Amino acid sequence: MELRIPGPTPCPPAVLEAMTKQMINHRGREFSQIFTEITARLKDFFQTKGDVLLLTGSGTGGLEAAVANCFSPGDKVLAVSNGAFGDRFAAITQVFGAQVQRLNFPWGAAVDPEGVRQALNENPDVKGVLVTHNETSTGITNDLQSISAVVKEFDKLLLVDAISSLGCVDLPMDAWGCDVVVNCSQKGWMIPPGLAMIGINERGWQAVSQAKMPRFYWDFNAAKQYAAKGQTPWTPAVSLCYALLAALEMMAQEGMPNIFARHARVGRTAREGVKSLGLTLFADEAYASNTVTAINAPTGVNGDDLRRLLEKEYQVVLAEGQGKLVGRIFRIGHLGWVSEENIQRVMEALAAALPQVGFTPTRVAASS
């Protein structure tokens, strides 16, 4: 089975083997050593000298934790969105009692930094800004460096959803001035769901010290205090920590620049492959993601029908459209443990399946 969704992503054999190890005392020396090494390696990938907290939970849990730890009820927050996950970040923040000012951009287009500047000019009392780096629902990577520069002009707190980007594409947290960066395990790290990673700098900690939203399980202060002794405040997902350490060792051997370059090659292979079949990209290609490609379903074809056929007849699993894009697009995930050969197999399956749903490919995708 070729699993090509934006997460969970396939796990290498070494990662799966690591998870079979016996349980250990999560308050003992062995776990402390594992935890400390994981944290140090994650800091390298976050490209930060600040803290990286490891929480047991999903990416959405990480987003909730960031909101709960950084804001107080009634705080005005600018939520920048150009897709389903930007909308989710905004919804979480609203549930916790913040006054959310939404700045929406068309799905399939990138966030315009000038639009962010205008919104901040019009809302000087905003405390923080929410941005999604890689919008998984539409296959767009936003220009986070430029967006962050605008946010810093106004001296605002910046919270970043980097769930489907960090570890796959460049995101120098410190250099770009990102205050809180949220990531999770089942994307670029090549391990199963269940861990959230939060990068937080000094400005982020200042926000934490002032925040009044309720939190207990997600308390960053507790996480930091326990991290100082190589522990988590609550029982961690020990097997996932084994897996993450194994994955981080693999990633260190490949090297961060090589990982970024591989994702760029694979993303290009996916985009050129679908275009060679006569299909069209949903996203503005100037901002096309190197971790997920969104493709318009051909006229008269339901994207979900095509996906079901691919899974049943060709053992290729692709992702559906979300929200208003259900049936209108389908998506190829290409992050984590992935190569050009994986994408070529997807293209071969698409070339065979498309005629069965009434679309004739212009030609079979050429090998890269």
LUMZA-543386 format. One record per residue (C-alpha): residue number from 0; residue in three letters; x, y, z. Coordinates in pm, whole numbers. Layout:
N
SITE:num:residu:x:y:z
SITE:NUM:ALA:X:Y:Z;
...
This chain:
368
SITE:num:residu:x:y:z
SITE:0:MET:0:0:0;
SITE:1:GLU:134:344:-97;
SITE:2:LEU:17:580:177;
SITE:3:ARG:43:932:36;
SITE:4:ILE:-158:1156:264;
SITE:5:PRO:-21:1456:458;
SITE:6:GLY:-26:1255:780;
SITE:7:PRO:5:1017:934;
SITE:8:THR:299:939:709;
SITE:9:PRO:474:603:661;
SITE:10:CYS:722:495:927;
SITE:11:PRO:1066:353:836;
SITE:12:PRO:1147:3:963;
SITE:13:ALA:1401:138:1214;
SITE:14:VAL:1129:355:1369;
SITE:15:LEU:882:69:1394;
SITE:16:GLU:1149:-154:1546;
SITE:17:ALA:1236:110:1805;
SITE:18:MET:874:116:1921;
SITE:19:THR:885:-252:2015;
SITE:20:LYS:1121:-189:2307;
SITE:21:GLN:999:-267:2656;
SITE:22:MET:865:6:2882;
SITE:23:ILE:1097:187:3120;
SITE:24:ASN:1049:414:3420;
SITE:25:HIS:949:752:3278;
SITE:26:ARG:1094:909:3594;
SITE:27:GLY:1419:718:3566;
SITE:28:ARG:1767:788:3431;
SITE:29:GLU:1725:602:3100;
SITE:30:PHE:1418:798:2995;
SITE:31:SER:1579:1122:3108;
SITE:32:GLN:1871:1054:2873;
SITE:33:ILE:1635:979:2583;
SITE:34:PHE:1425:1288:2653;
SITE:35:THR:1730:1514:2679;
SITE:36:GLU:1873:1390:2350;
SITE:37:ILE:1537:1427:2174;
SITE:38:THR:1503:1785:2296;
SITE:39:ALA:1854:1879:2184;
SITE:40:ARG:1801:1733:1836;
SITE:41:LEU:1462:1902:1801;
SITE:42:LYS:1621:2237:1881;
SITE:43:ASP:1851:2186:1584;
SITE:44:PHE:1554:2137:1351;
SITE:45:PHE:1357:2423:1505;
SITE:46:GLN:1675:2626:1457;
SITE:47:THR:1632:2784:1795;
SITE:48:LYS:1832:2852:2109;
SITE:49:GLY:1504:2875:2298;
SITE:50:ASP:1303:2593:2451;
SITE:51:VAL:1135:2305:2272;
SITE:52:LEU:867:2137:2480;
SITE:53:LEU:754:1780:2413;
SITE:54:LEU:387:1713:2488;
SITE:55:THR:181:1398:2452;
SITE:56:GLY:-99:1491:2215;
SITE:57:SER:-186:1566:1855;
SITE:58:GLY:-101:1872:1650;
SITE:59:THR:-438:2023:1734;
SITE:60:GLY:-354:1971:2100;
SITE:61:GLY:-33:2163:2040;
SITE:62:LEU:-227:2451:1886;
SITE:63:GLU:-467:2455:2181;
SITE:64:ALA:-173:2451:2420;
SITE:65:ALA:-14:2748:2244;
SITE:66:VAL:-335:2949:2265;
SITE:67:ALA:-409:2859:2627;
SITE:68:ASN:-59:2947:2742;
SITE:69:CYS:-13:3273:2552;
SITE:70:PHE:-341:3462:2582;
SITE:71:SER:-602:3574:2831;
SITE:72:PRO:-979:3585:2781;
SITE:73:GLY:-1066:3905:2600;
SITE:74:ASP:-729:3947:2431;
SITE:75:LYS:-758:4063:2073;
SITE:76:VAL:-592:3817:1834;
SITE:77:LEU:-544:3847:1459;
SITE:78:ALA:-601:3507:1297;
SITE:79:VAL:-457:3491:945;
SITE:80:SER:-607:3212:736;
SITE:81:ASN:-604:3082:380;
SITE:82:GLY:-741:2734:442;
SITE:83:ALA:-900:2484:677;
SITE:84:PHE:-616:2469:926;
SITE:85:GLY:-586:2845:954;
SITE:86:ASP:-959:2843:1029;
SITE:87:ARG:-905:2576:1294;
SITE:88:PHE:-637:2781:1470;
SITE:89:ALA:-880:3074:1479;
SITE:90:ALA:-1164:2858:1610;
SITE:91:ILE:-952:2722:1895;
SITE:92:THR:-857:3073:1999;
SITE:93:GLN:-1217:3189:1992;
SITE:94:VAL:-1334:2896:2206;
SITE:95:PHE:-1089:3004:2476;
SITE:96:GLY:-1246:3349:2495;
SITE:97:ALA:-1015:3567:2288;
SITE:98:GLN:-1156:3834:2058;
SITE:99:VAL:-1055:3690:1723;
SITE:100:GLN:-1018:3925:1430;
SITE:101:ARG:-1010:3705:1120;
SITE:102:LEU:-803:3798:817;
SITE:103:ASN:-902:3559:539;
SITE:104:PHE:-735:3504:205;
SITE:105:PRO:-871:3292:-81;
SITE:106:TRP:-812:2919:-54;
SITE:107:GLY:-537:2829:-299;
SITE:108:ALA:-373:3172:-270;
SITE:109:ALA:-92:3267:-36;
SITE:110:VAL:-123:3506:256;
SITE:111:ASP:-28:3859:145;
SITE:112:PRO:208:4021:399;
SITE:113:GLU:75:4362:297;
SITE:114:GLY:-271:4249:396;
SITE:115:VAL:-133:4156:738;
SITE:116:ARG:28:4499:765;
SITE:117:GLN:-299:4671:684;
SITE:118:ALA:-490:4460:938;
SITE:119:LEU:-239:4545:1210;
SITE:120:ASN:-257:4913:1123;
SITE:121:GLU:-635:4894:1162;
SITE:122:ASN:-616:4691:1486;
SITE:123:PRO:-337:4842:1699;
SITE:124:ASP:-462:4670:2015;
SITE:125:VAL:-399:4318:1879;
SITE:126:LYS:-183:4118:2121;
SITE:127:GLY:-83:3836:1892;
SITE:128:VAL:-102:3699:1540;
SITE:129:LEU:-177:3340:1432;
SITE:130:VAL:-26:3215:1106;
SITE:131:THR:-18:2876:934;
SITE:132:HIS:316:2822:763;
SITE:133:ASN:211:2536:537;
SITE:134:GLU:-163:2518:468;
SITE:135:THR:-214:2145:428;
SITE:136:SER:-571:2175:303;
SITE:137:THR:-471:2367:-11;
SITE:138:GLY:-106:2282:-73;
SITE:139:ILE:27:2634:-6;
SITE:140:THR:342:2736:182;
SITE:141:ASN:302:3092:303;
SITE:142:ASP:593:3336:302;
SITE:143:LEU:642:3315:676;
SITE:144:GLN:965:3513:675;
SITE:145:SER:793:3816:522;
SITE:146:ILE:480:3775:735;
SITE:147:SER:691:3755:1050;
SITE:148:ALA:883:4067:953;
SITE:149:VAL:554:4257:928;
SITE:150:VAL:432:4124:1264;
SITE:151:LYS:759:4231:1426;
SITE:152:GLU:722:4583:1281;
SITE:153:PHE:420:4612:1509;
SITE:154:ASP:588:4437:1802;
SITE:155:LYS:322:4165:1822;
SITE:156:LEU:344:3807:1944;
SITE:157:LEU:361:3553:1659;
SITE:158:LEU:222:3200:1693;
SITE:159:VAL:295:2966:1403;
SITE:160:ASP:127:2643:1298;
SITE:161:ALA:424:2460:1144;
SITE:162:ILE:267:2117:1168;
SITE:163:SER:320:2012:805;
SITE:164:SER:634:2213:737;
SITE:165:LEU:893:2204:1012;
SITE:166:GLY:1141:1922:966;
SITE:167:CYS:1072:1917:591;
SITE:168:VAL:1121:2274:474;
SITE:169:ASP:1334:2553:612;
SITE:170:LEU:1191:2735:913;
SITE:171:PRO:1465:2911:1112;
SITE:172:MET:1256:3000:1415;
SITE:173:ASP:1502:3240:1575;
SITE:174:ALA:1619:3409:1255;
SITE:175:TRP:1260:3475:1146;
SITE:176:GLY:1144:3595:1487;
SITE:177:CYS:875:3335:1546;
SITE:178:ASP:776:3335:1913;
SITE:179:VAL:581:3008:1943;
SITE:180:VAL:604:2733:1681;
SITE:181:VAL:380:2425:1692;
SITE:182:ASN:464:2093:1530;
SITE:183:CYS:367:1728:1575;
SITE:184:SER:501:1379:1526;
SITE:185:GLN:313:1217:1238;
SITE:186:LYS:433:1450:964;
SITE:187:GLY:797:1508:880;
SITE:188:TRP:934:1315:1175;
SITE:189:MET:823:980:1028;
SITE:190:ILE:665:843:1346;
SITE:191:PRO:303:773:1449;
SITE:192:PRO:66:1039:1585;
SITE:193:GLY:75:1129:1952;
SITE:194:LEU:349:1385:2021;
SITE:195:ALA:335:1762:1991;
SITE:196:MET:647:1977:1988;
SITE:197:ILE:635:2344:2084;
SITE:198:GLY:921:2585:2023;
SITE:199:ILE:905:2893:2244;
SITE:200:ASN:1140:3189:2272;
SITE:201:GLU:1190:3453:2541;
SITE:202:ARG:908:3672:2411;
SITE:203:GLY:681:3367:2412;
SITE:204:TRP:767:3301:2775;
SITE:205:GLN:683:3662:2861;
SITE:206:ALA:338:3602:2713;
SITE:207:VAL:304:3280:2914;
SITE:208:SER:383:3468:3234;
SITE:209:GLN:94:3707:3167;
SITE:210:ALA:-164:3468:3021;
SITE:211:LYS:-480:3393:3217;
SITE:212:MET:-651:3128:3008;
SITE:213:PRO:-704:2803:3200;
SITE:214:ARG:-464:2516:3141;
SITE:215:PHE:-355:2212:3336;
SITE:216:TYR:-245:1924:3113;
SITE:217:TRP:-106:2173:2859;
SITE:218:ASP:74:2397:3111;
SITE:219:PHE:398:2520:2952;
SITE:220:ASN:543:2622:3288;
SITE:221:ALA:501:2269:3422;
SITE:222:ALA:649:2124:3102;
SITE:223:LYS:953:2348:3130;
SITE:224:GLN:1009:2271:3497;
SITE:225:TYR:1002:1896:3436;
SITE:226:ALA:1209:1922:3118;
SITE:227:ALA:1492:2065:3329;
SITE:228:LYS:1526:1720:3485;
SITE:229:GLY:1461:1523:3167;
SITE:230:GLN:1098:1445:3236;
SITE:231:THR:746:1542:3137;
SITE:232:PRO:490:1652:3397;
SITE:233:TRP:245:1381:3294;
SITE:234:THR:301:1027:3168;
SITE:235:PRO:463:1052:2824;
SITE:236:ALA:408:829:2523;
SITE:237:VAL:724:632:2591;
SITE:238:SER:712:420:2274;
SITE:239:LEU:676:732:2062;
SITE:240:CYS:983:878:2230;
SITE:241:TYR:1177:566:2130;
SITE:242:ALA:1048:615:1776;
SITE:243:LEU:1128:985:1767;
SITE:244:LEU:1484:931:1880;
SITE:245:ALA:1535:672:1607;
SITE:246:ALA:1384:906:1347;
SITE:247:LEU:1596:1199:1461;
SITE:248:GLU:1907:985:1433;
SITE:249:MET:1813:902:1073;
SITE:250:MET:1747:1268:1000;
SITE:251:ALA:2080:1373:1152;
SITE:252:GLN:2259:1126:925;
SITE:253:GLU:2083:1267:617;
SITE:254:GLY:2145:1624:726;
SITE:255:MET:1897:1910:743;
SITE:256:PRO:1998:2075:410;
SITE:257:ASN:1966:1740:232;
SITE:258:ILE:1623:1680:386;
SITE:259:PHE:1503:2018:262;
SITE:260:ALA:1650:1952:-83;
SITE:261:ARG:1486:1608:-101;
SITE:262:HIS:1145:1753:-18;
SITE:263:ALA:1195:2021:-283;
SITE:264:ARG:1276:1753:-543;
SITE:265:VAL:984:1536:-441;
SITE:266:GLY:744:1830:-442;
SITE:267:ARG:860:1927:-789;
SITE:268:THR:821:1568:-907;
SITE:269:ALA:461:1563:-780;
SITE:270:ARG:368:1893:-942;
SITE:271:GLU:528:1814:-1276;
SITE:272:GLY:382:1465:-1270;
SITE:273:VAL:21:1571:-1229;
SITE:274:LYS:59:1845:-1490;
SITE:275:SER:203:1593:-1736;
SITE:276:LEU:-118:1393:-1698;
SITE:277:GLY:-326:1695:-1798;
SITE:278:LEU:-438:1773:-1444;
SITE:279:THR:-418:2118:-1287;
SITE:280:LEU:-288:2234:-951;
SITE:281:PHE:-529:2393:-707;
SITE:282:ALA:-268:2615:-541;
SITE:283:ASP:-82:2913:-679;
SITE:284:GLU:230:2735:-802;
SITE:285:ALA:454:3024:-695;
SITE:286:TYR:373:2921:-337;
SITE:287:ALA:320:2549:-392;
SITE:288:SER:406:2331:-95;
SITE:289:ASN:691:2082:-99;
SITE:290:THR:505:1861:150;
SITE:291:VAL:158:1831:-5;
SITE:292:THR:18:1888:-353;
SITE:293:ALA:-348:1977:-407;
SITE:294:ILE:-491:1882:-747;
SITE:295:ASN:-818:1991:-904;
SITE:296:ALA:-1047:1701:-984;
SITE:297:PRO:-1112:1695:-1362;
SITE:298:THR:-1440:1845:-1480;
SITE:299:GLY:-1720:1598:-1422;
SITE:300:VAL:-1510:1380:-1190;
SITE:301:ASN:-1564:1358:-815;
SITE:302:GLY:-1225:1357:-648;
SITE:303:ASP:-1343:1118:-380;
SITE:304:ASP:-1455:864:-643;
SITE:305:LEU:-1108:878:-793;
SITE:306:ARG:-945:832:-453;
SITE:307:ARG:-1160:530:-372;
SITE:308:LEU:-1068:371:-704;
SITE:309:LEU:-698:435:-648;
SITE:310:GLU:-710:271:-307;
SITE:311:LYS:-920:-27:-410;
SITE:312:GLU:-760:-111:-743;
SITE:313:TYR:-408:33:-718;
SITE:314:GLN:-329:37:-343;
SITE:315:VAL:-254:408:-347;
SITE:316:VAL:-407:617:-69;
SITE:317:LEU:-445:990:-133;
SITE:318:ALA:-609:1260:79;
SITE:319:GLU:-949:1416:26;
SITE:320:GLY:-1042:1780:-7;
SITE:321:GLN:-1156:1948:315;
SITE:322:GLY:-1447:2178:391;
SITE:323:LYS:-1574:2349:79;
SITE:324:LEU:-1323:2154:-130;
SITE:325:VAL:-1470:1808:-63;
SITE:326:GLY:-1493:1624:-394;
SITE:327:ARG:-1339:1919:-580;
SITE:328:ILE:-974:1840:-514;
SITE:329:PHE:-756:1553:-400;
SITE:330:ARG:-416:1579:-236;
SITE:331:ILE:-86:1394:-248;
SITE:332:GLY:116:1402:72;
SITE:333:HIS:492:1389:22;
SITE:334:LEU:664:1453:350;
SITE:335:GLY:876:1254:587;
SITE:336:TRP:990:914:460;
SITE:337:VAL:937:977:89;
SITE:338:SER:1133:971:-236;
SITE:339:GLU:1077:1051:-602;
SITE:340:GLU:1012:681:-662;
SITE:341:ASN:711:692:-428;
SITE:342:ILE:565:977:-630;
SITE:343:GLN:629:801:-960;
SITE:344:ARG:423:507:-832;
SITE:345:VAL:141:749:-756;
SITE:346:MET:163:892:-1107;
SITE:347:GLU:151:546:-1264;
SITE:348:ALA:-159:463:-1063;
SITE:349:LEU:-322:793:-1158;
SITE:350:ALA:-246:739:-1526;
SITE:351:ALA:-418:401:-1507;
SITE:352:ALA:-714:511:-1294;
SITE:353:LEU:-810:839:-1460;
SITE:354:PRO:-961:680:-1776;
SITE:355:GLN:-1180:468:-1550;
SITE:356:VAL:-1348:781:-1414;
SITE:357:GLY:-1388:941:-1755;
SITE:358:PHE:-1072:1148:-1793;
SITE:359:THR:-807:1070:-2052;
SITE:360:PRO:-456:1171:-1943;
SITE:361:THR:-257:1374:-2196;
SITE:362:ARG:31:1136:-2147;
SITE:363:VAL:180:904:-1889;
SITE:364:ALA:399:1092:-1646;
SITE:365:ALA:762:1071:-1741;
SITE:366:SER:1017:944:-1495;
SITE:367:SER:1237:1208:-1331;
